[in-house]
Every structure is written in structure tokens, then in C-alpha cells.
Amino acid sequence: MLRPQWIALLALCLVIAGIFAWLGQWQLSRAIDTDPPPPGATEQVQPLEEITQPGEYLPEPFVGQRVETRGSWVPGDFLIVSSRFNGGVEGYWVTGQLRLADSAVPTSIAVAVGWAPDAAVAQDVVDDLNAAAAASEGEVVDITGRLISDEGPALPDSGDDPQTITRMSPPALLAQWSDTDGLEVFRSFIVDDAAAPGLVEIDSPAPEASSPVNWLNIFYALEWAIFAGFAFYLWYRLARDQWEKELEDLEDDPDALEGGASVAPSGGSEPAAPASRRH
């Protein structure tokens, strides 16, 4: 229908469809990793600061990357994280705050130093580690382990100690750490390769090779293409409905046609003769 309002509406649909098409193309460009890390890249030990920075989310290709760093343990900040499985057996992790050396500002990362089968063993190790850290405060140690993403905090079950930590989450640990004024903290944490005395080494296998294709992003790209098509369909449906309505109005009132011509009724009968003119 070549009328100004429908042409304007079509132009608007073209703009909207163009935006949807651009979003679909952008989503598709993120769906395929054209430069995936080579096989075994996560097993090559890298400096921590070259992989991620404090406060940053760990990029997907670097989840499970083996890293190295150095720093000193903060006395009193060895804590227990419960509901940790090792070889299919539930137990506890002992974690500590490692204050990184050679940082311009105070910077820490959470480190899981080992697994214990029960809470009593874990607590004994925590007491020993806190005492040792206090006795050798400031002593720099080297840490090598696997870098893992923040699991996110979780509230303890009803009736449990509100200080209980059930998820390996640096923000949750930070809430119980000491000397945190002006402290920068990594959102990811390290699983230490070597277990602390009295603990079992944490089972932390190499991550499986990920597919270079992100099917979720491809699904989103298809959604944007559907939205773009729907914009055209909406214009077509509105224009067609208006056209059909006008046809119905003309059938109900044939004299509404311009010039007084009548519309032939359905069934193929001859059109009515025009009325005679008066002179």
C-alpha cells in the first residue's frame, strides 16, 4: 500500500530489522573462537598477573590454567570451606589469604592448600597454619597451582553457624579476612599443587578441551534473525489487515468508490448500470 503512513512504517521496520541483524552478526562473531588456545596450554605454568588481575572475572580459556606467584600468608586467615569433594568423598578444604609480594598496593588471592576428611582434622591444621604464619610473619613463599573461577557465595543452611562457608568464593572469604583496608583481591582462587602438612592434595585435574563453537551464542544469533523477520511480518500483517478492511467497506458501500463506479458483487454477475444523468 503506497500511502505515506505505510511507507513510513516500512522504513521504521527496516531500521529495526537492521539493528536486529547487526546484533545477530555480533552474536555470531562471538560464537566461534578463531584463535583457541593450543591443546595443553593450561598445563604450562604462567605468572598469575599475566593471566588475570584483581577484581577481574577469569576469562573462559584460562579456567584451570596452572599459575605461579609468591607472597606471604596472613596470620589468622586460614579458614575452612565445607562440602568439598575429593575423589568422590565429601570433606573440607583449608584455605588461606596469600598477600602477594612485590605489589604496588596490598593485593591478596585465596589459596586452597589441601583437603581433610573431617572437620576436626581441618580445624587442627588451620590452628597449626595460623600459628606458623604468625611465627614467620612476612616470610615469602612460592605457590604453584591451578587457577579456578569464583564459585559465588551461598548462605549457610538454617541452624548452621552463620560463619560457615560452603562455596569457594573469595568475596565470602574476604568478609572473614583481617587487615583488608585498601586491599585488592583476585576474584579467582588457586588450588595449590602441594598439600599442607596434615592435609591431602586436592584433586584438580586438567580441564577438558573446550569446543571452539559456543552454541548458546549461535542460538542467540538465530533469535535476532527471527526478530528481524518478525519486524517485516508485523508490517505486512498490519498493511494487509488495513487493505482487507477497506475492501470490506467498499463491498458494503459500492458508491464509496471514486467516480461513482460500483463493485461487481461476488458470483460473477454483471455490474449494475450507471444511473442516468439529468440534463
Secondary structure, DSSP 8 states (H G I E B T S, - for coil): ---HHHHHHHHHHHHHHHHHHHHHHHHHHTTB-SS---TTGGGS-EEHHHH--TT----GGGTT-EEEEEEEE-TT--EEEEEEEETTEEEEEEEEEEEETT-SS-EEEEEEEEEESSHHHHHHHHHHHHHHHHHTTT--EEEEEEEE---------TTS-TT-B-S--HHHHHTT-SS-TT-EEEEEEEEESS--TTSB-----------SB-HHHHHHHHHHHHHHHHHHHHHHHHHHHHHHHHHHHHHH-GGGSGGG-----TTS-----------
